Amino acid sequence: MKKPELIFIPAPGVGHVISALEFAARLLGHDPRISITVLAIKAPFTSYLDAYTKSLVASQPRIALIDLPPVDPPPPELLRSVEHYVTVYIESYIPHVQRAVGEIQSSRSDSGSDRSVAGFVLDFFCTSMIDVADGFSLPSYIYLTSNAHFLDLMFHLPARHDQIGREARPSDPDLPLPNFANPVPVSVLPSAVLDGEAGGYAAYVKLARRFRDVRGIMVNTFMELERSALGSFSGGSWDGPAVYAVGPVIDPKGVPDPSLDRAHWEKIREWLDEQPPSSVVFLCFGSLGSFDADQVKEIASGIERSGHKFLWSLRPESSQLQLPVGFLERMRGRGVVCGWTPQVEVLGHAAIGGFVSHCGWNSILESLWHGVPILTWPIYAEQQLNAFMMVKELGLAEELRLDYKGQGIGSHMVSAEEIGRAVGHLMGDNALETRKKVREMREAARNAVKEGGSSYDSIGRLVQDLINSIY
């Protein structure tokens, strides 16, 4: 009897790779017949991710890793749009993927292996690989590291383009999306959707058109969080691919960063241990989130104004040179400014009572998993849409900004007064209802992945589809 083998191709970004590999491990736990081969696309700026990938693969005997040969990067001018750059970069790997899959197929046939390649599992940036899968007569699946509301946008985008034929513009009216209760302001759409000049919009539309060419889409969310949106992707009126809610898929330990000074982190943890429960606000803006000197000063002044205890992960660490004169001395004992911190571990600490976040989807899921309410400060990609969803659609976060775009200058500057007021709101009695809802969602998230939970059962249906595909 043949056993299904899946070809995973994650996009070469920290959040994408970690989430895909954690999902791969979860799939293996559902059925001993499944095996996975990961085709790794290299990203030169995340070398420490290689060590993490190899460590996880080494702990899973049914996951194999193939490092694809490097390719020449796209021209630097394409960096004006990260989405365009990444899409072109991944497309250049198509010949390497064709060769690798051909060798896998030949190896299984020549050795008389009981394994049979059942399909590709692709990051949404890797949908160009659908054509490779088609060439081998294999089905493709998308593993979406974002949420069902973002999926709604991706299904809507091609139809909108066919009608209007251009990117969204700031002067456009709010966008009615089928699965949003509220019209969506153009200002919270992913920055690529507004980028007609540098190629981001064209790249997004191109990616979105391929969503209907796959057999199924696995979304890193859970039914209890996005019941309405997920419900629209099933039933008699839905004519698209099967959609499986499989989350929350999070790494319970976080990625070890070589820049982390463990001794320094132990001192920070000891400081947290000394603080009362839910008394510390944690500020962290993701692996790529950074601010200019003026905005760093405003954040520092805002924290000081708030009067609350804090832990601030400020990166790059050179940014600490931009802090107001005397700030660290004045805040000694009340707060800590550090470089990289193990975010999941911090969010799980009893002292943490609030999280000022860039609203990357992995960070949102980690905060929900630990029942910590978020104050939204999105910076790039689809983070503005995530923030809008959490605040306006679900009532699971408090608003600092929804439409901040990361420039940190002029009208985009967030003032110290605004920051201090919002932090006080997050940590005070005015956010009690949000805090209660987040605690309830914490229990729902944990129940979803337990045996008999909504996501556990959804993965079971996916596994059955994979088994059926090779018999």
N, C-alpha and C positions, 0 to 999 in steps of 0.2 A: 504494500500500500504506500503510495507516494505521500511525502510530507512537504507542506508548503514552505518555501523559502522566499523571503521578501527582500527586495533591493531598496534600501533607504538612501536617499540623496538629500541631506539637509543643506540649507544655505550656510555659507561660511561666516556666521555671526554668533557671538557668544550665546545670546538668548535662543537662537534658532537651533544650534547644535545641542545644547544642554537639554532643551525641551524634547527634541526628537529622540535623543538617546534614552531619556527617562521613559518616554512613551514606548520605545522599543523594548525596554526591560519589562515594562508592564504587560505588553503583549505576550512576551515569553512566559510570564507567570500564569497566563490564562490557558495555555495549551502546550504540552511538552512536545508536540509534533512540529511546532513552528521554529524556524531558524531565520536569522537575519544577516545580511551582508551590507555593511555600510560603505558606500563609496564617498570618500572624504575629499571635498574640494578645499584646497588650502587658502587660508587668509593670512597674509604676511604680518598683520598687526595683532594677531592673537596667538602667538606661539605657545603661551602657557595653556591654551585650550587643547593643544595636541596632547600634552601630558594627561589632562583630565580625560580626554577621549580614550586614550590607550589604557588608562587605569580602569575605566568603566568596562571597556571591552574585555579586558583581562579577567574581570570578575564575572563575566557572563560567557560560559563556554559555547553557547549557541549564537553568539554575535561574532562575526568576522569583520575585520577592518581592512579595506583596501585603500591605500593612499594613492589618489590619482596623480599623474605627473603634473608638474607645474606648467602653467601657460604664461605667455606674455600678458601683462595687464593691459587694459584698454588705455587709449590716450588720456593723459591727465586732464584735458579739457572736459572730458565726460564727467569728472568729479563735481561739476556744477550741479548735477543731480545724482544723489547717491543711488536712487532707484534705477535710473538709466545705467549707471556705471555697473552696478551689481548684476543687472539683467544681462548686459553685454558680456561681462566677465564669465558668468555661468554658461552662457550659450557657447563660449569658446571651448568649453569642456565636452561638448557633445561627441566629438570623435573618440575621446578617451573613455567616455561612458559606453559608447557602442563597442569598443574593443574589450573593455572589462567584462561587460555582460556576455559578449560572445565567448570569451574564455571561460566564464563561469558555466555557461550552457554546455560547452564542449567538455569541460572537466566532469560535470555531472553525468553526461552521456557516456564518456569513455570509461569512467570508473564504475559504472553500474550503480551509482548512488541512488538511494531511495528518496532523495530530495528533489523537488521540482519547483522551479521559480514560478511563483504565483502572481507576481505583480511588482510594480514600482510604488514606493511611498515617497512623495515629493514635497519639499517645501514649496510654498506658493511662489517664491522667486525662481523655482526650478521647473516651472511648467513647460519650458521648451523641451524638457526630457520626455514629455508625453509622446513626441514623435519617435523617439528612440524605442520606447516601450511598444508603440504600434508596430515598429519594424520587426519586433520579435513576437508579435501577436500576443502581447501581454497587456492586462488592464493596468491602469494607473489610478492611484489614490493620492489625495492631497492631505498632508498633515498640517493643519492651520494652527500656528502658534498664537493666533489672536482669538477673537471671540465671535459669537454668532451675529452680533450687530455689525461687526466689520464684514462678515461674510455677506450680510444683506447688502451692504454698499457694493461689494465686488460683483454680486449678481446684477445689481442695478446699473452699474457704470457703463457697460457696453450699450444697453438700450438708451441711456441718456446721451451717449456719444452719437449714436445713430440718428438721434433726433436733432441734437444741437451742433455736433461736429467740432466742439472746442472744449478747452479746459474750463473749469469753474473760475469765476472772477469775483473779487470782493463785492462788487456792486450787484451780483446776482441775488435773487430772493432766496429765502430759506428753502432747503431741499426736502420735499416730502418723501421719506423712505418707508417702504411697506411695513417694516417691523419696528419702527420707532413711533412711540406715542406722540412725540413732539416733532414738529418740523426741525430739520437739522440746519443750523446756521452754516453758511459757507466758511466762516472763520474757524470752525472746528473740524473741517474735513482734512484728511492727510495732506501735508504740504505738496506732495506730488500731484494731487488732483488739481491744484492751482498752478502747476508749473508747466506752461505750454512752451516756454522758450528753451529750457535746458533739456527737455526730453523726458522729464518725470511723468507727465500726464500720459504721453504716448506709451511709455513703458507700462504704466498701471493698466491702461485699457487693454494692451496686448496680453498682459498676464491674466486679467479678469476674463477675457473671452475664452480662455482655456478651462475655466472652472466647470463648464458644462461638458467637457470632453473626458471627464474622469468617471470612474465607476462609483467612487465614494469619497466623501470629505470627512476627515476626523477633526473635530474642533476641540481646542483645549478650554472647555467650559463644562458646565454641568446643568442639568435640567432645572434644578431648584433656583439657579441664578438667572437663567435666561429662558424661562419656560415659554413665554409668548413667541420670542424670535425662533426658538428651536421648533416649536409646534408648527410654524408656517412652512418648514422644510420637510414636511411629511404629509401624508393624507392624499386624497384623490385629486386635489387641485395642484399639487406640487409635481412639476414635470422635469425636475432636475435630478442630479445624482443623489444617492443615499447620503444622509448626513448623520454622523455619529458624534454625540457629545461624550468625550472620553476623559474629561478633567475633573478636578484640577490636577494637571501633571506638573509637579514642581520637584525640584531637587531638594530633599530635606536637609542636606548639608551645605549646599552652595558650592561654588567653584573655588578651589584654593588658588589664591593669587600669590605669585612669588614675591610680590612687593609687600605682602602683609608681614609685619613684624609681630611674631607670635607673643613675644614677651610684652610688647606694648599693648597688644590686644588683651592679654591676661589682666593688665592693670586697668584697662577700660571695663572689663567684665567685673572686676572687683569693685570698681566704682558703681556700676549698675546694681550690683548686689546690695549696696548700701542704701539705695534709693527706695522710697515707698512705692508700692504697686501703682502702676499706671500714671506715674508722675513725670516721666521723661518724654519729650517729643524728639523723634528721630528724623533727621533730614538727610536724604540720600537721593541722588538724581541719576542713577544708572551708570553703566560702564562708559557711556559717551557724553553724559551730561556735564557741562561746564558753563561758567559765567565769566563775563568780563569784570575788570577790577571795580567799576562803579557798582555793578549789581552785587558783587560779593560784599561790599561795604554796606549796602542797603539791607542785605540778609542779616549781617551781623548786628546792625543797629536794630532791626526788627526783632530779632531774638532777644536782644537785651531789653527792649521795651516790653516784651511780652511778660517778663518776670518768671517764665517757666524754666525748669531744668531741661537740658538738651544734650543730644549727641549729634554732631554734625560731621558727616562724611564729605569732606571738601576735596575735590580732585580737579586738576592735578594738585599734588601737595604744594607745589610752588605757589598756588593761589593763596596759601596761608600768609604769604608776604603782603597780600593786598588787604588784610584785615585792618580795621581802624586802629590807630595807635592806642595802646593800653587795653584793647579789648580782651585779650587772653588773661591779663592780670586781673581785670575786673570780674571776669567770669570764672576765675579759679574756684573750684568747689561746686559751682552751679552748673557747669557744663563742660563738655569735652569737644575739641575740634581735632579730627584725625584724618588720615588718608583713607585707603581702602578698608572696609569693614566687612565681615561675613554677614550679609544682610539678613539671611534667613535666621541665623542664630540670634541676631539682635532683635528681630521682630518677635521671636519666641520668648524673649526675656520678660519676666513679670513686671519689670519697671517701666517698660515702654507703653505709653498710653496714647500715642498719636504718631502719624507718619506723614511727613511732608515729602511727596513723591512726584517723580516725573510721569507717573502713570503708564509706564511700560506694562504690558499685560502680565508678564511673569511676576512683576513686583505687586501688582494688584492681587493676583491669586495668592501670593505669599502672605500678604496682609490679611486677606480674608481667612486664610488657613489658620492664622494665629489670632484672629478676632481684633485686629488693630485698625481703627478708623483712619482714613486718608484725608489729607488736605491736598487738593489737586494743584500741581504746577507742571503741566505738560510742556515738553520742549520741542520734540521733532517726531517725524513719522506719523503713526496713527494715534499718538498719545492724546492729542486734543479730542479726538472722537471717543477714546476710552474715558477721558475725564467727563465729557458731556454725558455719556451713558451712565456712569457711576453716580453723578450728581442729579441730573435731570430725569433720567429714565428709571433708575433703580433706587435712588435715595440712599445710597450706601457710602457716600463720601461728602465731604464739605468742600466748598469752592473757595479757592484763592484766585486762580485764573483758570479759564477753560480754553482760551484762544492764544495764550502766550506762544510765540514762535521761535524763541531762542536767541533773537538778536541781542537782547539785553540793553538796547539803546533807545533813546527817544520815547515814543509812545509805548514801547514794549517794556520799559523799565517798571519793575514792581517796587513800590516805595517801602521804606522801613515802616511807616505808619500802617500801610496796608498789611504787611507781613505780621507785625506785632498784633494787630487787631484780629487777624485770621487765626493765628496760633492760639491766642487767648480763647477764641470761639471754639476751636477744635478741642482744646483741653478742658473747657469749662462746661457748665450745666446746659448751655444752649445746644450742645451737640449730643445730649443724652439719648434722643430718639435714634439718631444715626448710630450711636455706640451700641444701642440695644439691637438694632437690625443687623449690625455687623457681627455681633456675638451669635445671633441666631444663624447667620449665614456660615459662621465657623462650624457649627454643628452639622449643617446641611452639607458643607463641602466634605467633611470627614465621612459622613454617612454615604455620600455618593460613590466613594471608591471602595467601600466595604463590600464584601460578598452580599449580593442581593440589592445593592444600591443602584441608583439610576445609571451611573457611568460604568459600573462593573458589568451590568447587564448589557449596556450598549456595546462595550468591547466584546462581550460574548456573541452578540449578533454579527459583529464585524468578523470575528474569527470563524464563525460558521459560514459566512459568505466566502472567506478565503478558502476554507476546506472544500466548499462546493465548487469553487472555480477550477479545481484541478481534477475533479472526478467526473 
